[in-house]
Amino acid sequence: MLSMEWLLGIGIAVLLVYSIVITVLLIKRSRRFARRVAQFKKNRRSADYGVEKELLFQQAADEALRLNQTFQKFVPKQFVEHMANTDVDNLGLGYASENEVAIMFCDIRGFTGFSERITPQELMNFLNSYFTRMNDPIHQNSGFIDKFMGDGIMALFDHPGGTARDKAIDSLNAALDLRKALTIYNGHRKNSNYAPVNMGIGIHFGAVIMGTVGSDDRMDTTVIGDSVNIASRLEALTPKYHADIIVSAQVLQTLGAGYPIKTRLLDWVRVKGRQAPIEIYEVLSHLPESEQQERLAVQSKIAAGLACRINKQWDEAIAYFETALAVNPNDTLAHHHIDVCRIYRNVDLDDDWDGALVLQ
């Protein structure tokens, strides 16, 4: 009996030890599992945080893009990109950079009288419709609109990575495309029983200063310089010379040979705000072929008459202009020069007069 009890005790002891061992192993395994679960949760929280950071970054980037797109509606993208090439610390009030560009001004003819005949709301609708159609010809030729001024547009052509010739070509292509866009726009206006509109375009090439002006709490971008003034004055001369597009000699000199454009010499003028006179030319390439030929047919006579006028040879100058009228009786330019000669020969001019008309 004792031996049986002893054996039973030993068996119970063995079972007890086994159960303890199993329990310890289970506890260790449980702890390892718990640690793995905790690490997993930690990693997951870290991953979630990383995802959250990425989402926040993306939201900030999207917001920056929206703000940039909105900002570009007020400040031209090309202007911002031009400034971005400069040290960011210098982009505050008073930033300035000089650059050679082609400057274009275009303006609606007879806008004041036109605007008085319609309501303010109709006027705003018209301007937005007009500007929308004039926008693409400028942008598609590597230009950008610096500002809208009432019914006028000031645009710059600063061909990225291009030459001065590229900039001149862009401005002339844009001018011709603007005339095409205007023809299409007037077709739509006719279909809606609206009167057609016309515009004048002036282009000059030269140095400008691009910068920021204003105050500490209100700043704006601007483009200033003698070249800007000249381009504006050339556009203002378009109704006087009955020309759609007037360009300076500097534009044609920058353009050089090889570009298929037809022009004719208009005059030798001194614009308001500038001492040195400039030669101005009319662009003809957008006109019907027959009209181009009519104006070019008298070009040599007009040029010869201008040469005589510069030398105060009034009678000889008038004779050349009258010969031009005999060839093309409808040429308003010849009439203009005859009138100028008849006025100036009765004026006591300085001995050093250079032949340039002083135009306000």
Buried (B, 14 or more C-beta within 10 A) or exposed (E): EEEEEEEEEEEEEEEEEEEEEEEEEEEEEEEEEEEEEEEEEEEEEEEEEEEEEEEEEEEEEEEEEEEEEEEBEEBBBBBBEBBEEEEEEEBEBEBEEEBEBBBBBBBBBEBEEBBEEEEEEEBEEBBEEBEEBBBEBBBEBBBBBBEEEEBBBBBBBBBEEBEBBBBBBBBBBBBBBBBEBBEEBBEEBEEEEBEEBEBBBBBBBBEBBBBBBEEEEEBEBBBEBBBBBBBBBBBBBBEBBBBBBBBBBBBBEBBEEEEEBBBBBBBBBBBEEEEEBBBBBBBBBBBEEEEBEBBBEBBBBBEBBBBBBBEBBBEBBBBBBBBBBEEBEEBEBBBBBBEBBEEBBEEEEEEEEEBBBEBE
